[in-house]
Amino acid sequence: MHTPQDFLRVGATITFVGFIILLVGIILTIIQHPANSQMGGLIMIGPIPIVFGSSPEITTNMLGLGLIVSILYLFLWKMKH
């Protein structure tokens, strides 16, 4: 039988592994292309995307990804209720 603590441990472990993978990816990108590295990010707070990037192209791509995720989130939320 699974307890809430088991799900908490699994969720915390997946989150930790995700941060490690993200950190390794950033470090490898900087090492391989130190002069012209372009990076961007997407932070989701509920259905609201917050985007940032090192160039307008990256920021636009992150905004498009954020809109897709927001629409998917709202669609799934609507289906649940």
C-alpha positions as CSV (number, residue, x, y, z in Angstrom):
1,M,0.0,0.0,0.0
2,H,1.3,3.4,-0.9
3,T,1.3,6.1,1.7
4,P,1.4,9.9,1.2
5,Q,5.0,9.9,2.4
6,D,5.9,7.5,-0.5
7,F,4.4,9.9,-3.0
8,L,6.2,12.8,-1.3
9,R,9.6,11.0,-1.6
10,V,9.0,10.2,-5.2
11,G,8.0,13.8,-6.1
12,A,11.0,15.3,-4.2
13,T,13.3,12.8,-5.9
14,I,12.0,13.6,-9.4
15,T,12.3,17.4,-8.7
16,F,15.9,17.0,-7.4
17,V,16.9,14.9,-10.4
18,G,15.3,17.5,-12.7
19,F,17.3,20.3,-11.1
20,I,20.5,18.2,-11.5
21,I,19.8,17.5,-15.1
22,L,19.1,21.2,-15.7
23,L,22.3,22.3,-14.0
24,V,24.4,19.7,-15.9
25,G,22.8,20.9,-19.2
26,I,23.6,24.6,-18.5
27,I,27.2,23.7,-17.5
28,L,27.8,21.6,-20.6
29,T,26.3,24.3,-22.9
30,I,28.6,26.9,-21.4
31,I,31.7,24.6,-21.7
32,Q,31.0,23.7,-25.3
33,H,30.0,27.2,-26.5
34,P,31.3,29.8,-24.1
35,A,31.3,32.8,-26.4
36,N,27.9,32.5,-28.1
37,S,25.8,30.6,-25.6
38,Q,22.1,31.6,-25.8
39,M,19.9,30.5,-23.0
40,G,16.3,31.0,-22.0
41,G,13.8,29.9,-19.4
42,L,10.2,29.4,-18.7
43,I,8.6,29.6,-15.2
44,M,5.0,28.6,-14.9
45,I,3.0,30.0,-12.0
46,G,-0.3,28.2,-12.5
47,P,-1.4,29.0,-16.1
48,I,0.7,32.2,-16.2
49,P,4.1,31.9,-18.1
50,I,7.1,34.0,-17.1
51,V,9.8,33.9,-19.8
52,F,13.3,35.2,-20.1
53,G,16.1,34.7,-22.5
54,S,19.5,36.0,-23.6
55,S,18.3,37.0,-27.0
56,P,15.0,38.1,-28.6
57,E,14.8,34.9,-30.6
58,I,15.2,32.7,-27.5
59,T,12.7,34.8,-25.5
60,T,10.1,34.5,-28.4
61,N,10.6,30.7,-28.5
62,M,10.1,30.5,-24.7
63,L,7.0,32.6,-25.0
64,G,5.5,30.3,-27.6
65,L,6.3,27.3,-25.4
66,G,4.7,29.0,-22.4
67,L,1.5,29.7,-24.4
68,I,1.3,26.1,-25.5
69,V,1.8,24.9,-21.9
70,S,-0.8,27.4,-20.7
71,I,-3.4,26.3,-23.2
72,L,-2.7,22.7,-22.4
73,Y,-3.0,23.4,-18.7
74,L,-6.3,25.3,-19.1
75,F,-7.7,22.6,-21.4
76,L,-6.9,19.8,-18.9
77,W,-8.2,21.9,-16.0
78,K,-11.5,22.5,-17.8
79,M,-11.8,18.7,-18.6
80,K,-11.3,17.9,-14.9
81,H,-14.1,20.2,-13.7
